[in-house]
Amino acid sequence: MEKKATGKETEPLTCKKDASGCNKGEDCKENGLLVRNPKSALRLVEDGNKVHSSQGDKGQSAQISNGYSGGQSSAPCNGMGEVEDAQCPAPAATTTTTTTTSTTCGAEGQQQLMELEDRETWSKKIDFLLSVIGYAVDLGNVWRFPYICYQNGGGAFLIPYTIMAIFGGIPLFYMELALGQYHRNGCISIWRKICPIFKGIGFAICIIDLYIASYYNTIMAWAFYYLISSFTTELPWTSCTNAWNTGNCTNYFSKDNVSWSPHSISPAEEFYTRQVLQVHRSDGLDDLGGISWQLTLCLLLIFTIVYFSIWKGVKTSGKVVWVTATFPYIILFILLVRGATLPGAWRGVLYYLKPDWQKLLATEVWVDAAAQIFFSLGPGFGVLLAYASYNKFHNNCYQDALVTSTVNCVTSFVSGFVIFTVLGYMAEMRNEDVSEVAKDTGPSLLFITYAEAIANMPASTFFAIIFFLMLLTLGLDSTVSTQQCKAVNLLADSRHWIFGSLMLCSPFQGGAYVVKLFEEYATGPAVLTVVFLEAVAVSWFYGITQFCNDVKEMLGSAPGWYWRVCWVAISPIFLLFVTCSFLSNPPELRLFDYNYPYWTTVVGYCIGTSSVIFIPIYMVYRLVITPGTFKERILKSITPETATEIPFGDIRMNAV
């Protein structure tokens, strides 16, 4: 973030008492800054002047672009943060278009000017699109969507999935892109321009991102270990003759006539559980066992890659995504073609898409559809706000939202074919139903079932290498995105957070049990709560009319009634529905043969609450430090306190 913006983006408007050469009816100029009368600066329309066509609704004569009205004018400052009575002489009224300016006082104004000057932008529009696509398309698209789809009615599941995307996921996705692009701030500082009392949402997001880094990178370390192990002529999970194998190991792909029994364990499963995770050396969460040094080294390598990916901000990460966002699609296409040519592939596809219409009558199917589309698109993690804040002001974020969300949903659907063609092949080889083969869920679907299928294909080493490379690139996109989000918010430097989050990771021999706990509780209900409050704060406190005017200033046209209804009512109800469903039916955790004890549910809720608790804490703190009566404190806390700078011609003005 060393590069400074120039030109139109960096010329602020302000007012100083001692502006030299400030004559009546003229603008003042001092130290290279244009100085205007603060009284007229707080009006969009005065004495019959017309508002510029891109500045909100023409009928709103005194509406200011971040929620203030013309009557909320305050005394000007002297440039040092002190309020004084003296003002710059007012310029004479003219019949030309009036521009909107404001007074920026003291240290806060200097901070805004420094932020504006240091703000980076994407080198190319495609950098932004690839970054957002890379963030939204992650490992969950490959393992979670196919499993959720066939579990909830196959092709019938696409109906609730599409409905939830149209009325819940995409509107929230669009809202975050528009907020980040207009206000040009991250998830913490943006709230002073929207509704200051909700600033705790930003702190909650940063804690959630820290939890994500702790377990998501652990899964990537597993994939990295698999990738290293793939550089052999014979993949290590193809035989039962290794040191980690047990007597139950059964290789039904061998040339010998081997029967599959209920106690049989595939060599791929034993490699995953006994060599990679080493969970047999742990008794569960009560005893995590020792440190797995092989996974610790893999974790260090993953964090090193992430560090250098965001080393120089979006200038670096914008180039990294050219590889990490496009490579998975090349591999998915190769695996799709290969899977379609395998014997029995049609069985998997039929099982994947065969509709079970009765499932649509079950509430949990709609809950799963809502949860899947929400976590797939990924609003609420601060990443969309951060990435959009680097856009040009007039970038078409509406088009970006539709394109990237559509790509995300199509990728999830196509990934199902990649997975289930292979599951059909596995069922054909085992002479079992696809339902028996598809019992593995989550990471196990990739590291056991799919890895085993690849190991028994021709050119298995090649397909194993490209498959686990694909998993790494999918994971890197999401990890780089969350770390970039923290870089925007935490002193523009998240390097200490990157390596600090390593301490929360799980390189223990029982670390898989911790990963499962964090995956279910640390992010799910917490993110849903965060986005629900975010939607309420923007639509009900900041105001849906004001937000739509902001969008109109950027795009030239305001969002239609469909988007307004979704933001005000449908999307919050959508989030509340999913959150309440989760809290009323907490998941019963089980991993391999280990059943999580009851107290882990309490621990899980405590972990989830540890991030959300920052929201009420900051609300109380805000009300305590704000002077005035209780009513005045409430009003001040829900009123935007900081200007949003808007490009206007060759100058940049504050919308107060």
C-alpha positions in Angstrom: 0.0 0.0 0.0 2.9 2.2 -0.8 1.5 3.6 -4.0 -0.5 6.8 -3.7 -3.5 7.7 -5.7 -3.3 10.8 -7.9 -5.4 12.9 -10.0 -9.1 13.0 -9.5 -9.1 10.7 -6.5 -6.9 12.8 -4.2 -8.0 16.4 -4.2 -10.1 17.0 -1.1 -12.3 20.0 -0.3 -11.9 21.6 3.1 -12.1 25.0 4.8 -9.7 26.9 6.9 -10.2 30.2 8.7 -7.1 31.9 7.5 -7.4 31.0 3.8 -5.5 33.6 2.0 -7.0 35.3 -1.0 -10.6 34.3 0.0 -12.7 36.9 -1.6 -16.5 37.1 -1.6 -18.0 35.2 -4.4 -14.8 33.3 -5.1 -13.3 30.0 -4.0 -10.3 30.0 -1.7 -7.1 28.1 -2.4 -4.4 27.4 0.2 -1.6 24.8 0.2 -2.9 23.3 -3.0 -6.4 22.6 -1.4 -9.6 24.1 -2.8 -11.5 25.9 0.0 -15.2 26.4 -0.1 -17.8 28.0 2.1 -19.0 25.3 4.6 -22.5 26.7 4.7 -23.1 26.1 1.0 -21.0 23.0 1.2 -23.8 21.3 3.2 -26.4 21.8 0.5 -27.0 19.9 -2.7 -29.6 22.4 -3.9 -29.8 26.0 -2.9 -31.4 29.1 -4.4 -32.9 27.1 -7.3 -29.7 25.3 -8.3 -30.1 21.8 -9.7 -28.5 18.6 -8.5 -26.1 16.8 -10.8 -27.9 14.0 -12.6 -25.8 11.3 -10.9 -26.4 12.6 -7.3 -29.5 10.8 -6.0 -33.1 11.8 -6.6 -33.7 15.1 -8.1 -36.7 15.8 -5.9 -34.7 15.6 -2.7 -33.6 19.2 -2.2 -31.6 19.0 1.0 -30.6 15.3 1.1 -26.9 14.7 1.7 -25.4 11.5 0.4 -24.6 9.8 3.6 -27.7 10.4 5.6 -27.4 14.0 6.9 -29.8 16.7 5.9 -29.0 20.2 5.1 -30.2 21.4 8.5 -27.5 19.4 10.3 -24.8 21.9 9.5 -22.1 22.3 12.1 -19.7 25.0 12.9 -16.5 25.0 10.8 -13.1 24.2 12.1 -9.8 26.0 12.0 -7.9 23.1 10.5 -6.7 22.0 13.9 -9.9 20.3 15.1 -11.1 23.3 17.0 -14.5 24.7 16.3 -14.7 28.5 15.7 -17.3 31.0 14.8 -15.4 32.6 11.9 -16.1 31.2 8.5 -14.9 31.7 5.0 -17.0 34.2 3.1 -19.9 32.7 1.3 -19.6 32.6 -2.5 -22.3 34.4 -4.5 -25.2 32.3 -5.7 -24.9 31.2 -9.3 -27.2 29.4 -11.7 -24.7 26.6 -12.4 -24.6 23.1 -10.9 -23.8 23.1 -7.2 -21.2 20.7 -5.9 -21.4 19.0 -2.5 -18.4 19.6 -0.2 -17.8 19.4 3.5 -15.5 20.5 6.2 -13.0 17.9 7.5 -11.7 18.7 11.0 -8.5 17.9 12.8 -6.9 14.5 13.1 -9.9 12.7 11.8 -9.8 14.7 8.6 -6.1 14.2 8.2 -6.7 10.4 8.7 -9.3 10.4 5.9 -7.0 12.3 3.6 -4.1 9.8 4.3 -6.4 6.9 3.7 -7.6 8.4 0.4 -4.0 9.1 -0.8 -2.8 5.6 0.2 -5.8 3.7 -1.2 -4.8 1.2 -3.9 -6.9 0.2 -6.8 -7.0 -2.9 -9.0 -4.6 -2.8 -11.9 -7.3 -4.3 -14.1 -11.0 -5.1 -13.8 -10.3 -8.7 -14.5 -8.1 -8.8 -11.3 -11.1 -8.0 -9.2 -13.4 -10.4 -10.9 -10.9 -13.3 -10.6 -10.3 -12.4 -7.0 -14.0 -12.5 -6.1 -14.6 -15.7 -8.1 -11.6 -17.3 -6.5 -12.8 -16.3 -3.0 -16.4 -17.5 -3.6 -15.4 -20.8 -5.4 -13.6 -22.8 -2.7 -13.3 -26.3 -1.4 -16.9 -26.3 -0.3 -18.1 -26.1 -3.9 -16.3 -29.4 -4.6 -17.2 -31.4 -1.5 -20.2 -29.8 0.2 -22.6 -29.0 -2.7 -22.6 -32.5 -4.3 -23.2 -34.2 -0.9 -25.9 -31.7 0.1 -27.6 -32.1 -3.3 -27.9 -35.9 -3.4 -28.8 -36.0 0.3 -31.7 -33.6 -0.2 -33.5 -34.9 -3.3 -31.0 -34.8 -6.1 -32.3 -32.7 -9.0 -35.3 -31.6 -6.9 -32.8 -29.8 -4.6 -32.0 -27.4 -7.4 -35.4 -25.7 -6.9 -34.9 -24.5 -3.3 -31.3 -23.8 -4.1 -32.2 -21.5 -6.9 -34.9 -19.7 -5.0 -32.6 -19.1 -2.0 -30.0 -17.8 -4.4 -32.3 -15.3 -6.1 -34.0 -14.0 -3.0 -31.2 -14.3 -0.4 -27.7 -15.0 -1.5 -27.3 -12.8 -4.5 -29.0 -9.7 -3.0 -26.6 -9.9 0.0 -23.7 -10.5 -2.3 -24.6 -7.3 -4.3 -25.2 -5.3 -1.2 -21.7 -5.9 0.2 -20.0 -5.1 -3.2 -21.9 -1.8 -3.4 -21.1 -0.9 0.2 -17.4 -1.6 -0.2 -17.1 0.3 -3.5 -19.1 3.4 -2.4 -17.5 3.9 1.0 -14.0 2.5 0.1 -13.4 1.1 3.6 -13.0 -2.3 5.2 -15.4 -4.0 7.6 -14.3 -2.0 10.7 -13.9 1.6 9.5 -16.9 1.5 7.1 -19.4 1.7 10.0 -18.5 5.2 11.0 -20.0 6.1 7.6 -23.1 4.0 7.9 -24.1 3.4 11.5 -21.3 3.8 14.1 -23.0 1.8 16.9 -22.7 -1.4 14.7 -18.9 -1.1 14.5 -18.6 -4.2 16.6 -19.6 -6.2 13.5 -16.2 -5.4 12.0 -14.4 -6.7 15.0 -16.5 -9.9 15.0 -15.7 -10.4 11.3 -11.9 -10.2 12.0 -12.2 -12.8 14.8 -14.2 -15.1 12.5 -11.6 -14.7 9.8 -8.9 -15.7 12.4 -10.9 -18.9 13.1 -11.2 -19.7 9.4 -7.5 -19.3 9.0 -6.9 -21.7 11.8 -8.9 -24.7 10.5 -9.1 -24.0 6.7 -5.3 -23.8 6.4 -5.1 -27.1 8.3 -7.2 -28.8 5.6 -4.9 -27.2 3.0 -1.9 -28.7 4.8 -3.5 -32.1 4.5 -3.9 -31.5 0.7 -0.3 -30.3 0.6 0.9 -33.5 2.2 -1.1 -35.6 -0.3 0.5 -33.6 -3.1 4.0 -34.3 -1.9 3.1 -38.0 -1.4 1.8 -38.1 -5.0 5.3 -37.7 -6.6 5.9 -41.5 -6.7 5.5 -44.1 -9.3 3.0 -45.9 -7.1 0.7 -43.8 -4.9 1.1 -44.8 -1.2 -2.7 -45.3 -0.6 -3.0 -48.0 -3.2 -1.7 -51.0 -1.2 -2.0 -52.6 2.2 1.7 -53.4 2.7 2.7 -50.1 4.4 3.8 -49.7 8.0 0.5 -47.9 8.9 -1.8 -50.5 7.5 -3.8 -52.9 9.7 -5.3 -56.4 9.2 -8.6 -54.9 8.1 -7.0 -53.2 5.1 -8.7 -54.6 2.0 -7.6 -53.6 -1.5 -10.5 -54.6 -3.7 -8.7 -53.1 -6.8 -6.0 -55.7 -6.6 -5.8 -58.5 -9.2 -6.6 -61.1 -6.5 -10.3 -62.0 -6.0 -10.9 -60.0 -2.8 -14.4 -59.6 -1.2 -15.5 -56.5 0.6 -16.9 -57.1 4.1 -18.4 -54.8 6.7 -15.1 -54.6 8.6 -13.0 -53.9 5.5 -11.1 -50.7 5.4 -9.7 -49.3 2.1 -5.9 -48.5 1.9 -6.9 -44.9 1.1 -8.9 -44.6 4.3 -6.0 -46.0 6.4 -3.5 -43.7 4.7 -5.8 -40.7 5.5 -6.6 -41.6 9.1 -3.4 -43.3 10.3 -0.6 -41.7 8.2 -1.8 -38.2 7.5 -4.1 -37.4 10.5 -2.8 -40.1 12.9 -6.0 -39.9 14.8 -5.4 -43.4 16.2 -2.8 -41.8 18.5 -5.4 -39.5 20.0 -8.4 -40.3 22.3 -10.4 -37.4 21.1 -10.7 -33.8 22.3 -9.7 -35.0 25.8 -6.3 -36.0 24.6 -5.1 -34.6 21.2 -1.8 -36.5 21.3 1.5 -35.1 20.3 2.6 -32.8 17.5 2.5 -34.1 14.0 5.7 -32.5 12.6 5.0 -33.4 9.0 1.7 -31.4 9.1 3.4 -28.6 11.0 5.9 -28.2 8.2 3.1 -28.3 5.7 1.3 -25.6 7.6 4.4 -23.4 7.7 4.7 -23.7 3.9 1.1 -22.8 3.4 1.3 -19.7 5.6 4.5 -18.7 3.8 2.7 -18.9 0.5 -0.2 -16.8 1.8 2.2 -14.2 3.3 3.9 -13.6 0.0 0.6 -13.6 -1.9 -0.6 -10.5 0.0 2.9 -9.1 0.6 2.2 -5.9 -1.5 -1.6 -5.8 -1.2 -3.9 -6.1 -4.2 -1.1 -5.5 -6.6 0.3 -8.9 -5.6 -2.8 -10.8 -4.8 -4.4 -9.5 -8.0 -1.7 -11.3 -10.0 -1.8 -14.5 -7.9 -5.4 -15.1 -8.7 -4.6 -15.3 -12.4 -3.3 -18.8 -11.5 -5.2 -19.8 -8.4 -8.7 -18.8 -9.9 -8.3 -20.2 -13.4 -6.2 -23.4 -12.7 -9.1 -25.2 -10.9 -11.4 -24.8 -13.9 -8.8 -26.4 -16.2 -8.4 -29.3 -13.7 -12.2 -29.7 -13.2 -12.7 -30.0 -17.0 -10.0 -32.6 -17.3 -11.4 -34.6 -14.3 -14.9 -34.3 -15.7 -13.9 -35.7 -19.1 -11.9 -38.5 -17.4 -14.8 -39.3 -15.0 -17.3 -39.5 -17.8 -15.3 -42.2 -19.6 -15.0 -44.5 -16.5 -17.2 -47.6 -16.3 -20.2 -47.1 -14.1 -20.0 -43.3 -14.3 -23.7 -43.1 -15.4 -24.7 -44.7 -12.1 -23.2 -41.8 -10.2 -24.8 -39.2 -12.4 -28.2 -40.8 -12.1 -27.9 -40.9 -8.3 -26.7 -37.3 -8.3 -29.6 -35.9 -10.3 -32.5 -38.3 -9.9 -35.2 -36.0 -8.3 -37.0 -37.0 -5.1 -39.9 -34.5 -5.1 -41.1 -35.6 -1.6 -37.9 -34.1 -0.1 -39.2 -30.6 -1.0 -41.8 -30.9 1.7 -39.1 -31.2 4.4 -38.0 -28.0 6.2 -34.4 -29.2 6.5 -34.0 -29.3 2.7 -34.8 -25.6 2.5 -32.5 -24.9 5.4 -29.7 -26.7 3.7 -30.3 -24.9 0.5 -30.2 -21.5 2.2 -27.1 -22.4 4.2 -25.3 -23.8 1.1 -25.9 -20.7 -1.1 -25.0 -18.4 1.7 -21.7 -20.0 2.6 -20.9 -20.6 -1.1 -21.2 -16.9 -2.1 -19.6 -15.8 1.2 -21.1 -12.5 2.4 -20.3 -11.6 6.0 -16.6 -12.5 6.0 -15.5 -8.9 5.1 -13.8 -10.1 1.9 -16.4 -8.6 -0.5 -16.2 -5.3 1.3 -12.4 -5.3 1.2 -12.1 -6.3 -2.5 -14.8 -3.9 -3.7 -13.2 -1.0 -1.8 -10.3 -1.1 -4.3 -12.6 -0.6 -7.3 -13.1 2.6 -9.2 -16.0 4.6 -7.9 -18.2 4.1 -11.0 -17.4 0.4 -11.6 -20.5 -1.6 -12.4 -20.7 -3.7 -9.2 -24.2 -4.7 -10.1 -22.9 -6.6 -13.2 -20.0 -8.0 -11.2 -22.4 -9.4 -8.6 -24.5 -11.2 -11.2 -21.5 -12.6 -13.1 -19.5 -13.8 -10.1 -22.5 -15.3 -8.3 -23.6 -17.1 -11.5 -20.1 -18.5 -12.0 -20.1 -19.7 -8.4 -23.4 -21.6 -8.6 -22.6 -23.2 -12.0 -19.2 -24.3 -10.6 -20.9 -26.0 -7.7 -23.3 -27.8 -10.1 -20.5 -29.0 -12.4 -18.4 -30.1 -9.5 -21.2 -32.6 -8.7 -20.6 -34.3 -12.0 -16.9 -34.5 -11.4 -17.5 -36.2 -8.0 -20.3 -38.5 -8.8 -19.0 -39.9 -12.1 -16.1 -41.2 -9.9 -18.5 -42.4 -7.2 -20.4 -44.4 -9.8 -17.1 -45.9 -10.9 -16.3 -46.8 -7.3 -19.7 -48.4 -6.9 -19.2 -50.4 -10.1 -15.8 -51.7 -8.8 -17.2 -52.6 -5.4 -20.4 -54.0 -6.8 -22.4 -51.9 -4.4 -25.0 -49.1 -4.6 -23.7 -45.6 -5.0 -25.4 -44.7 -1.7 -23.0 -47.1 0.1 -19.9 -45.6 -1.6 -21.1 -42.0 -1.0 -21.2 -42.2 2.8 -18.1 -40.1 3.2 -18.8 -36.4 3.7 -16.7 -33.3 3.9 -12.9 -33.6 3.5 -13.2 -37.4 3.7 -15.1 -37.4 0.3 -11.9 -35.9 -1.3 -9.1 -37.5 0.7 -10.6 -41.0 0.9 -13.2 -41.7 -1.8 -11.9 -39.5 -4.6 -8.2 -40.2 -3.8 -8.9 -43.9 -3.9 -10.6 -43.7 -7.3 -7.8 -41.6 -8.7 -5.2 -44.2 -7.5 -6.8 -46.9 -9.5 -7.1 -45.0 -12.8 -4.5 -45.2 -15.6 -1.9 -42.5 -15.2 -2.9 -42.2 -11.5 0.2 -40.2 -10.5 -0.6 -37.5 -13.0 -4.3 -37.2 -12.0 -3.4 -37.3 -8.3 -0.9 -34.4 -8.7 -3.3 -32.2 -10.6 -6.2 -33.0 -8.3 -4.4 -32.0 -5.1 -3.0 -29.0 -6.9 -6.5 -28.0 -7.6 -7.5 -28.3 -4.0 -4.5 -26.2 -3.0 -5.4 -23.4 -5.4 -9.0 -23.5 -4.4 -8.0 -23.2 -0.7 -5.4 -20.5 -1.4 -7.9 -18.2 -3.0 -10.1 -18.2 0.1 -7.3 -18.0 2.5 -5.6 -15.1 0.7 -9.0 -13.3 0.6 -9.6 -13.6 4.3 -6.0 -12.5 5.1 -6.4 -9.6 2.6 -9.6 -8.6 4.5 -7.6 -8.4 7.8 -4.9 -6.4 5.9 -7.5 -3.8 5.0 -8.8 -3.5 8.6 -5.9 -4.1 11.0 -3.4 -1.3 10.4 -3.1 -2.3 6.8 -0.8 -5.1 7.8 -1.9 -8.6 8.6 1.4 -10.3 8.5 1.6 -10.8 12.3 -2.0 -12.2 12.1 -1.0 -14.7 9.5 1.7 -16.3 11.6 -0.2 -15.7 14.8 -3.2 -17.7 13.6 -0.8 -20.6 13.1 -1.0 -21.0 16.9 -4.7 -21.8 16.6 -4.2 -24.4 13.9 -4.3 -28.1 14.6 -1.1 -29.8 13.7 -1.7 -32.3 16.6 -2.4 -35.9 16.0 -6.0 -35.3 17.1 -6.2 -32.0 15.2 -8.9 -33.4 12.9 -11.3 -33.4 15.9 -10.6 -29.7 16.5 -11.0 -28.9 12.8 -14.5 -30.5 12.8 -15.5 -28.6 15.9 -14.4 -25.2 14.4 -15.9 -26.0 11.1 -19.4 -26.6 12.6 -19.5 -23.9 15.3 -16.8 -21.2 15.0 -18.1 -19.7 11.7 -21.6 -20.9 10.9 -24.0 -19.3 13.3 -21.6 -16.4 14.0 -21.4 -15.4 10.3 -25.2 -15.7 9.9 -25.7 -13.4 12.9 -23.2 -10.9 11.5 -24.8 -10.7 8.1 -28.3 -10.4 9.6 -27.2 -7.4 11.7 -25.4 -6.0 8.7 -28.5 -6.2 6.5 -30.6 -4.6 9.3 -28.1 -1.8 9.9 -27.9 -0.9 6.2 -31.6 -1.3 5.3 -33.2 0.0 8.5 -30.8 2.4 10.2 -28.7 3.8 7.3 -31.9 3.7 5.2 -32.8 1.7 2.1 -33.5 5.0 0.2 -30.1 6.4 1.1 -28.4 3.2 0.2 -30.1 3.1 -3.2 -29.1 6.7 -3.8 -25.5 5.8 -3.1 -25.8 3.0 -5.7 -27.3 5.6 -8.1 -24.4 7.9 -7.6 -22.0 5.1 -8.7 -24.0 3.4 -11.4 -26.3 6.2 -12.7 -29.5 4.3 -11.9 -31.0 3.2 -8.6 -31.8 -0.4 -7.8 -35.4 -1.5 -8.5 -38.1 -2.6 -6.2 -37.0 -6.2 -6.2 -33.6 -5.4 -4.7 -35.2 -3.0 -2.2 -37.7 -5.6 -1.0 -34.9 -8.2 -0.7 -32.6 -6.0 1.3 -35.3 -4.7 3.6 -37.3 -7.8 4.3 -36.6 -11.1 2.4 -32.8 -11.3 3.0 -33.0 -10.6 6.8 -35.9 -13.2 7.1 -33.8 -15.6 5.0 -30.8 -15.2 7.5 -33.0 -15.3 10.6 -34.6 -18.5 9.3 -31.3 -20.3 8.8 -29.9 -19.0 12.1 -32.8 -20.1 14.2 -32.9 -23.5 12.4 -29.2 -24.1 13.2 -29.6 -23.0 16.9 -32.7 -25.1 17.4 -31.1 -28.2 15.9 -27.3 -28.2 16.6 -25.4 -30.7 14.6 -24.5 -34.0 16.3 -20.7 -34.2 15.8 -19.1 -37.4 14.8 -15.8 -38.0 13.1 -14.8 -41.6 12.0 -15.5 -43.7 15.1 -15.4 -40.8 17.6 -18.7 -39.4 19.0 -18.2 -36.0 20.4 -19.2 -35.7 24.1 -22.0 -33.4 25.1 -19.7 -30.7 26.6 -18.2 -30.1 23.1 -21.5 -28.5 22.1 -21.1 -26.0 24.9 -17.5 -25.4 23.9 -18.7 -24.9 20.3 -21.2 -22.3 21.2 -18.7 -20.5 23.3 -16.3 -20.4 20.3 -19.0 -19.0 18.1 -20.1 -16.5 20.7 -16.6 -15.3 21.2 -16.7 -13.3 18.0 -20.3 -12.1 18.0 -20.0 -10.9 21.6 -18.0 -7.9 20.3 -21.1 -6.5 18.7 -23.1 -5.8 22.0 -19.9 -4.9 23.8 -19.1 -2.2 21.4 -22.7 -0.9 21.4 -22.5 -0.5 25.2 -19.1 1.1 24.9 -20.3 3.5 22.3 -23.3 4.6 24.4 -21.1 5.1 27.5 -18.5 7.3 25.8 -21.0 9.4 23.8 -22.0 12.6 25.7 -25.6 13.8 26.2 -28.9 12.3 27.4 -29.7 8.7 26.6 -31.9 9.7 23.6 -29.1 12.0 22.3 -26.6 9.2 22.7 -28.8 6.8 20.7 -29.3 9.4 17.9 -25.6 10.2 17.7 -24.6 6.5 17.7 -26.9 5.7 14.8 -26.0 8.8 12.7 -23.0 8.6 10.3 -20.1 10.5 11.7 -17.6 10.6 8.9 -17.8 11.9 5.3 -17.8 9.6 2.3 -15.6 11.1 -0.4 -17.1 11.0 -3.9 -15.3 11.7 -7.1 -16.9 14.7 -9.0 -15.1 15.9 -12.1 -11.5 16.8 -11.3 -12.1 17.2 -7.6 -13.1 14.8 -4.8 -15.8 15.9 -2.4 -17.1 14.8 0.9 -20.7 13.7 1.2 -21.7 14.7 4.7 
